[in-house]
């Protein structure tokens, strides 16, 4: 478990696992993580959004589960956010670990919101992130531009969860 963590509307892992079990063998699953840095009362924080995208039958739309985790951000330089980016990687690996028993015989991808192009700041941890996911999850991680679960789904889930009238533990 990651220390110094506040979780907004946590995912119900039993519900997510049950949903995955009920999906056809043709369904595909994408786990992703993204973060957003902000300052509150002079202290830097990051909201980490983790998602599970269930692509129903591999061709019939998606069901998306997600949660937002808030933690202190200790990166000193905004242009070199290595700690925060690796925080995304640790969180998606932890999510994979929680769901691994139901994902074992399934098509699964892990998506990380890190750019594959060296001109972008997030690329500073690309090799480290790929190695971590390979070592912990035994899966090859997908980076931008192929990481839609991190780049798009996680962004959208955070927007939905941030709206007070949504019960966004499970979103469609």
N, C-alpha and C positions, 0 to 999 in steps of 0.2 A: 504494500500500500504506500502511496506517495504521501509524505509528511506535509504539514502546513496547508491543508486542503479544506475548502468549503465547497460542497456540491449542491447545486441548485436543481431540485427535482430529479433525483438520481434515477437512472434506468433500473427497472425491475428486471434483474438478470433471469429470474425464473420465467417471467413472461416472455422475454426475448428468446430464451432457450426453447421454450415450448413452441413459440412461433416458428423458429428454425426447424425444429423436429417435424412440424406439420407441413412444411414446404416440400414440394416435389424434389426429386433428385436433379431435375434440370435447373432448379433455382440456383442463383449465384449470389455470393455475399461479399460485400466490400466494407472494410472497416477503415475509418479515417479519423484524423485529428487535425485541428487547426487552433490557432491562438490569436488573441488580440491583447495588446499591451495598453495600459492606461495608468494614470496617476490619480491617487485619492489621498487627500490630506498630506501631500508631499511624499507619499510612498508609492513606488511602482508595483503594480499587480498585473497579472495576466489571467484572462479568461480562456480556459482550454475547453474546447468543444470536441467531444468524441461521439462518433456516430456508427451505426450499423445500417447499411443499406441492403435490403433484401430484394433482389431483382427476381420477381416472381416468375417461375418457369423459364427464366432467361429471356423472356420476351413479352411479359404482360404487366409492365409498370413496376413500381417499387413501393415498399413499405420501409419507412425510415424510423429508427429509434435513436435517441440521443440524449445527452446531458451536458451541462456546463459545469466545469470545475474551476474554482478561483483559487489562486495561490500567489504568494509574493514572487515578484520577478527581480532577480538579483543581477541581471545583466547590467553592466556599467555603460555600455555603448549601444545605442539604438541601432547603429549601422552594422553591428556584429552580434546579433542576438542568439549566440550559440546555446546558452543555457535554456532559454525559452523554447527554442526549436527542438532541442533534445527533450525538453519536457513534453512536447507533443508526441515525440517518438516513444518515450517511456509510457505515456498514457494509452496510446493505441496498442502497444505490446501488452500492457496489463489487461486491456479489454479483450484482446485475442486470447490471453491465458484463461480468462473467466469463461469464455465461450468455446474454447478448444474442444471439450468433450462432444459438443453437438456439431462442431464444424469439421471433425476429422475426415469424413469421407465426402466432403462438399468442395465445390469450387469456391476458393476464398482468395481475395486480394487484400493487401494492406496498403493503404494510400497515405502518403505523407505530404504535407503542404510545404515541400522544399523544392526549389527550382533546380532542374537539371543543367541549366545554363550557368556557366561560371561568372557571368557579368552580374548576377543577382546576389544580394547579400546572404540569402538563405542557403546558397550553395556551399558556404563555408563548412557545413556539417553534413553534406550529402553522403560522402563515403562513410562517415561514422554512423549515420542514421541507417544506411543500407546494411552495414555490417551488424548493427545492433538487432535489427528486425530479423535478419537471416539467422543470427545466433540464438535469439530468444524464441522466435516463432517458426523458424525453419521455412520461411517464405521469402521470396524476392520482393522487396518493397517497390511500389510504384511512386515515382516522383512526378512533379509537374512537367509537362502538361497532361500526363496520363493519370493524375491523382484526383479525379472528380469527387470522390467521396470526401476528401479533405478540403479541396478548393471550393467546391460548390455546396455539397450537402451539409457540411459542418457549418459553413457560413449561414445558410438558410435556417438550420435548426437553432442556431444562436439567436437569430432575429425572432423566431417564433417563441422561443422560451422567454425572451426578454419582454414580451408583451404580457402584462399581468393577467389578462382574462383567459389566456390559454392554459389548458392542462396539458403540457407538452412532454410528459414522460414518454408518451408514445405519439408520434406524429405520422401522418400519412401524406 
